Amino acid sequence: QVQLVESGGGLVQAGGSLKVSCAASGNIFSINVLGWYRQAPGKQRELVATITSDGTTNYADSVKGRFTISRDNAKNTVYLQMNSLKPEDTAVYYCNANGINGFYRAYWGQGTQVTVSS
């Protein structure tokens, strides 16, 4: 049983920074892709950033230059450092893992709320 647990969300003023983390647990030997998605009220869930096991990253255009995704393979943990936050970044942020132990099935965390006040 694989579980993803996010932490680190909260309330921050526009222009501020926040770092969220996601730890994967269970019978895990490797994770190919870890990523962050977000869903704002009334909107569809959207990709924020992904990182592969070799460190290749991909970002949504809306967060490029402001957000940084990283991972610690030894801890099966992925991080999202968010700088220069804007009110439009307000959303529930979900952690995603795919390619665990070579099997391509998506796992999701429960989500963590990030609220940016203007």
C-alpha positions in Angstrom: 0.0 0.0 0.0 1.5 3.3 -1.1 0.6 6.5 0.6 1.5 10.1 -0.2 1.3 12.6 2.6 1.6 16.3 2.0 2.6 18.9 4.5 3.6 22.6 4.6 0.6 24.4 3.2 -0.9 27.5 4.8 -1.7 31.2 4.4 0.9 33.6 3.1 0.8 37.2 1.8 1.3 37.9 -1.9 5.0 38.1 -2.7 5.8 35.7 0.1 7.2 32.1 0.0 6.0 28.7 1.1 7.5 25.2 0.8 5.3 22.1 0.6 6.6 18.6 1.0 5.2 15.2 0.1 6.5 11.9 1.6 5.7 8.6 -0.1 5.6 5.5 2.1 5.0 1.8 1.5 6.8 -0.9 -0.3 8.8 1.4 -2.5 12.1 0.7 -4.3 11.9 3.4 -6.9 9.6 6.2 -8.1 10.0 7.4 -11.7 8.0 10.6 -11.6 7.0 12.8 -8.7 4.9 15.9 -9.3 2.7 18.6 -7.9 -0.8 19.5 -9.2 -3.2 22.1 -8.0 -6.9 22.7 -8.1 -8.5 26.1 -7.4 -12.2 26.4 -6.6 -14.4 25.9 -9.6 -11.4 24.9 -11.8 -9.9 21.7 -13.1 -6.8 20.2 -11.5 -3.7 21.4 -13.4 -0.1 20.4 -13.5 2.3 22.6 -11.5 5.6 20.8 -11.8 7.1 17.3 -12.2 10.5 15.8 -11.6 11.9 12.5 -12.8 14.2 10.1 -11.0 17.2 11.6 -12.9 16.2 15.1 -11.9 14.6 16.3 -15.1 12.0 19.0 -14.3 9.0 20.3 -16.1 7.0 23.4 -15.0 3.7 25.0 -15.9 4.3 28.3 -17.7 2.4 30.1 -14.9 5.0 29.1 -12.2 8.3 29.1 -14.2 10.9 31.2 -12.5 8.9 31.3 -9.2 8.5 27.7 -8.2 11.2 25.0 -7.8 10.6 21.3 -7.5 13.1 19.0 -6.0 13.3 15.5 -4.6 15.2 13.4 -2.1 15.2 9.8 -3.5 16.6 8.3 -0.3 13.5 9.7 1.6 11.0 9.2 -1.3 10.1 12.8 -0.8 9.3 15.6 -3.2 9.3 19.3 -2.4 7.9 22.4 -4.0 9.5 25.7 -3.1 7.1 28.5 -4.0 8.4 32.1 -4.2 6.8 35.4 -5.3 3.4 33.9 -4.6 0.4 35.5 -6.2 -3.3 35.3 -5.2 -4.0 33.2 -8.3 -1.7 30.5 -6.8 -4.3 29.9 -4.2 -5.4 26.2 -4.5 -5.3 22.8 -3.0 -1.9 21.3 -3.9 -1.8 17.6 -4.6 1.3 15.4 -4.7 1.4 12.8 -7.5 3.7 9.7 -7.9 3.9 7.5 -11.0 6.1 4.7 -12.0 6.5 3.2 -8.6 8.6 0.1 -8.8 8.2 0.2 -12.6 4.4 0.1 -12.6 2.7 3.1 -14.2 -0.2 3.8 -11.9 -0.8 7.3 -10.5 -1.0 7.8 -6.7 -2.3 10.9 -5.2 -1.9 12.6 -1.8 -4.9 14.1 0.1 -3.9 17.6 -0.8 -2.7 20.6 1.2 -4.3 24.1 1.0 -2.2 27.0 0.0 -3.9 30.4 0.3 -2.2 33.6 -0.9 -3.8 36.8 0.3 -3.6 40.1 -1.6 
